[in-house]
Amino acid sequence: MPVFPRLARFLLVAAPLLVAPAALPAQSIRFESGPRQVTLLELYTSEGCSSCPPAETWLAQLESTALLWHEVVPLAFHVSYWDHLGWKDRFASKRWPQRQRDYAAEWNSRSVYTPGFVLNGEEWRGWFDNRAQLERSTDSPGVLTATSNDSTEWTITFVPAARPAEDLRAHVALLGNGLATAVRAGENRGRNLLHEFVVLELNSTPMRNADGRFHATVHLVAPAANDAQAASAAVWVSAGTSQAPLQATGGWLAKRK
């Protein structure tokens, strides 16, 4: 089965991406997948977890590879269940532990943990086993397209290769890149943590079927104008009540510095 080459082979030296509010796009944004499935890779993490920084460093290497957006779309969900143990993660949301628990329920598991990886809707432990290779899907579910003029209102179109058996939902996440936090308490006290692909906002909506083409408009609230300004976006489609993605796409909202 084809696999992604080890990320280390593609690692390049790049300056951190810092996006100011003025750098957000004024022109039209367009992301499009091919017919072959693009991998959606989710990391559940926390600034209060001492074992999370290495996982985030590994995820961040994707920024310097040719895999990014074309073969893999990364997301870092900062969970809130570490916040009471000495350090409150400013990127954490109570929504993300619920998303993680919903995945665990789909896997018939009772536990959630950090760092935790989800690969195309399935628990992935390759990072822990020093098998940092991501198997590329051989499925060809169809073509997903996302367009926006302001990064907050998105028009999503999905043309499936086969008629889906369940209703579809469109999801859009705004991501922060090149973010840094000086941690002053908790397990990571004294460390300067760098973050990429941090989920700042996420919304989803049902899709409409029009002669085999599925459409949706997704509205998002823009993040506050600070160093957590959105720098990239991830888009995916799921079926029924499952969170597992059928297809994904994404890209930068502003040019990398």
C-alpha positions as CSV (number, residue, x, y, z in Angstrom):
1,M,0.0,0.0,0.0
2,P,1.4,3.5,-0.9
3,V,2.6,5.4,2.2
4,F,3.7,9.0,2.9
5,P,7.5,9.2,3.0
6,R,8.9,10.0,6.4
7,L,8.4,13.7,7.1
8,A,12.0,14.2,8.2
9,R,13.1,13.7,4.6
10,F,11.1,16.8,3.6
11,L,12.0,19.0,6.6
12,L,13.2,22.4,5.5
13,V,14.3,25.4,7.5
14,A,11.4,27.9,7.5
15,A,10.7,31.0,9.5
16,P,7.6,30.9,11.7
17,L,4.4,32.1,10.1
18,L,2.9,35.1,11.9
19,V,-0.2,36.6,10.3
20,A,-1.5,40.0,11.3
21,P,-5.1,41.0,10.8
22,A,-4.2,43.1,7.9
23,A,-2.7,40.1,6.1
24,L,-6.0,38.3,5.8
25,P,-7.1,37.9,2.2
26,A,-9.2,40.4,0.4
27,Q,-9.3,38.3,-2.8
28,S,-11.2,35.2,-3.4
29,I,-10.0,32.0,-1.8
30,R,-10.4,28.6,-3.5
31,F,-9.3,25.2,-2.3
32,E,-10.0,22.0,-4.2
33,S,-9.2,18.3,-3.6
34,G,-8.6,15.8,-6.4
35,P,-10.9,12.8,-6.6
36,R,-8.5,10.7,-4.4
37,Q,-9.1,11.0,-0.7
38,V,-7.0,13.6,1.1
39,T,-6.0,12.5,4.6
40,L,-7.5,14.5,7.5
41,L,-5.0,14.2,10.4
42,E,-6.2,15.4,13.9
43,L,-4.0,15.9,16.9
44,Y,-5.6,16.3,20.4
45,T,-3.2,18.2,22.5
46,S,-2.7,20.7,25.4
47,E,-0.2,23.2,26.7
48,G,-0.6,21.6,30.1
49,C,0.6,18.1,28.9
50,S,4.4,17.5,29.0
51,S,4.3,14.7,26.4
52,C,2.4,16.9,23.8
53,P,5.2,19.3,22.5
54,P,7.0,16.5,20.7
55,A,3.8,15.5,18.9
56,E,3.1,19.1,18.0
57,T,6.7,19.4,16.7
58,W,6.2,16.4,14.5
59,L,2.8,17.8,13.2
60,A,4.4,21.1,12.5
61,Q,6.9,19.5,10.1
62,L,4.1,19.1,7.6
63,E,4.3,22.9,7.0
64,S,7.6,22.4,5.1
65,T,6.6,19.4,3.0
66,A,5.0,19.0,-0.4
67,L,2.3,16.8,1.3
68,L,0.6,19.7,3.0
69,W,-3.0,20.4,1.7
70,H,-2.5,18.1,-1.3
71,E,-2.2,14.8,0.5
72,V,-2.8,15.7,4.2
73,V,-4.8,18.3,6.0
74,P,-3.6,18.7,9.7
75,L,-5.6,20.0,12.6
76,A,-4.5,20.6,16.3
77,F,-7.4,20.6,18.7
78,H,-6.4,22.0,22.1
79,V,-8.5,20.2,24.8
80,S,-9.6,21.8,28.1
81,Y,-9.3,18.8,30.4
82,W,-5.7,19.8,31.4
83,D,-6.7,23.3,32.3
84,H,-7.3,22.6,36.0
85,L,-3.8,21.1,36.6
86,G,-1.8,24.3,36.9
87,W,-1.9,25.9,33.4
88,K,-4.9,27.1,31.4
89,D,-4.4,26.6,27.6
90,R,-5.5,29.8,25.8
91,F,-6.4,27.8,22.7
92,A,-8.4,25.2,24.5
93,S,-12.2,24.7,24.1
94,K,-14.6,22.5,25.8
95,R,-15.9,21.6,22.4
96,W,-12.8,19.7,21.5
97,P,-12.9,17.1,24.3
98,Q,-16.5,16.4,23.3
99,R,-15.3,15.8,19.7
100,Q,-12.6,13.5,21.0
101,R,-15.1,11.6,23.2
102,D,-17.5,11.2,20.3
103,Y,-14.6,9.6,18.3
104,A,-13.9,7.3,21.3
105,A,-17.5,6.3,21.3
106,E,-17.4,5.4,17.6
107,W,-14.3,3.1,18.5
108,N,-16.1,1.6,21.5
109,S,-13.5,3.1,23.8
110,R,-14.1,4.7,27.2
111,S,-10.9,6.8,27.4
112,V,-9.4,9.9,25.7
113,Y,-5.8,11.1,26.1
114,T,-3.2,13.5,24.9
115,P,-1.4,13.5,22.6
116,G,-4.0,11.7,20.6
117,F,-4.0,11.3,16.8
118,V,-7.0,10.6,14.6
119,L,-6.3,9.6,11.0
120,N,-9.4,9.8,8.7
121,G,-11.6,9.1,11.6
122,E,-9.6,6.3,13.1
123,E,-7.4,6.2,16.1
124,W,-3.7,6.3,14.9
125,R,-0.9,5.3,17.2
126,G,1.9,5.2,14.6
127,W,3.6,8.2,16.2
128,F,3.9,6.4,19.5
129,D,5.4,3.3,17.8
130,N,8.0,5.3,15.9
131,R,6.1,4.6,12.7
132,A,5.7,8.2,11.7
133,Q,4.4,7.2,8.3
134,L,0.9,7.9,7.3
135,E,-0.8,5.4,5.0
136,R,-2.4,7.1,2.1
137,S,-5.9,6.1,1.3
138,T,-6.6,4.4,-2.0
139,D,-10.2,5.6,-2.0
140,S,-11.5,8.1,-4.5
141,P,-14.6,9.5,-2.9
142,G,-15.0,12.6,-5.1
143,V,-14.0,16.2,-5.5
144,L,-14.4,18.8,-2.7
145,T,-14.3,22.5,-3.4
146,A,-14.3,25.4,-1.0
147,T,-14.5,29.1,-1.9
148,S,-14.6,32.3,0.2
149,N,-14.2,36.0,-0.2
150,D,-13.5,36.8,3.4
151,S,-12.5,33.6,5.2
152,T,-15.7,33.6,7.3
153,E,-18.4,32.7,4.8
154,W,-17.6,29.6,2.8
155,T,-19.3,28.0,-0.2
156,I,-18.7,24.2,-0.2
157,T,-19.4,21.9,-3.1
158,F,-18.8,18.1,-3.1
159,V,-19.2,15.9,-6.2
160,P,-19.2,12.3,-4.9
161,A,-18.0,9.5,-7.1
162,A,-20.9,7.4,-5.9
163,R,-24.3,8.3,-4.5
164,P,-23.9,8.5,-0.6
165,A,-26.2,6.3,1.5
166,E,-26.5,9.0,4.2
167,D,-26.9,12.8,4.4
168,L,-23.7,14.8,4.2
169,R,-22.3,17.6,6.3
170,A,-19.7,20.2,5.5
171,H,-17.1,21.4,8.0
172,V,-14.8,24.4,8.0
173,A,-12.1,25.2,10.5
174,L,-10.0,28.3,10.8
175,L,-6.4,27.5,11.9
176,G,-3.7,29.5,13.6
177,N,-0.1,29.1,12.6
178,G,3.2,30.3,14.0
179,L,1.8,30.8,17.5
180,A,3.9,30.9,20.6
181,T,3.1,30.6,24.3
182,A,5.5,31.1,27.3
183,V,4.2,28.6,29.8
184,R,4.6,29.8,33.4
185,A,3.0,26.9,35.3
186,G,2.0,23.2,35.1
187,E,4.0,20.4,33.5
188,N,5.5,22.6,30.8
189,R,6.5,25.4,33.1
190,G,9.4,27.5,31.7
191,R,9.0,26.3,28.2
192,N,8.2,28.4,25.1
193,L,5.7,26.3,23.1
194,L,5.3,26.7,19.4
195,H,2.0,25.7,17.7
196,E,0.9,25.1,14.2
197,F,-2.5,24.3,12.7
198,V,-4.4,25.3,15.9
199,V,-8.2,25.1,15.5
200,L,-9.5,28.5,16.4
201,E,-13.0,28.2,15.0
202,L,-15.1,25.3,13.6
203,N,-18.6,25.2,12.2
204,S,-20.6,22.7,10.2
205,T,-23.9,22.5,8.4
206,P,-25.9,20.0,6.4
207,M,-25.4,19.8,2.6
208,R,-28.1,20.1,-0.1
209,N,-28.3,17.6,-2.9
210,A,-28.8,19.2,-6.3
211,D,-28.7,16.5,-9.1
212,G,-25.8,14.6,-7.4
213,R,-23.8,17.7,-6.5
214,F,-23.9,18.6,-2.8
215,H,-23.7,22.2,-1.6
216,A,-23.5,24.1,1.6
217,T,-22.8,27.6,3.0
218,V,-20.8,27.6,6.2
219,H,-20.6,30.8,8.4
220,L,-17.8,31.3,10.9
221,V,-17.0,34.0,13.4
222,A,-13.6,35.5,12.7
223,P,-11.0,35.0,15.6
224,A,-10.0,38.0,17.6
225,A,-7.4,40.3,16.1
226,N,-4.3,39.1,17.9
227,D,-1.4,36.6,17.3
228,A,-4.0,33.9,17.0
229,Q,-5.4,35.4,13.8
230,A,-6.4,32.6,11.3
231,A,-3.6,31.8,8.8
232,S,-5.0,28.7,7.1
233,A,-8.3,26.8,6.8
234,A,-9.3,23.1,6.7
235,V,-12.5,21.9,5.0
236,W,-14.0,18.4,5.0
237,V,-17.2,16.5,4.4
238,S,-18.7,13.7,6.6
239,A,-21.7,11.4,6.2
240,G,-24.5,10.7,8.6
241,T,-23.7,11.0,12.3
242,S,-20.1,9.8,11.9
243,Q,-17.3,12.4,12.4
244,A,-15.0,10.4,9.9
245,P,-14.2,12.5,6.8
246,L,-15.1,11.4,3.3
247,Q,-12.9,14.0,1.7
248,A,-10.8,17.0,2.8
249,T,-9.1,20.1,1.4
250,G,-7.5,23.2,2.8
251,G,-4.8,25.8,2.3
252,W,-3.3,29.2,3.4
253,L,-5.4,32.3,3.8
254,A,-2.4,34.6,3.4
255,K,1.0,34.2,1.9
256,R,3.7,32.7,4.1
257,K,6.3,35.1,5.2
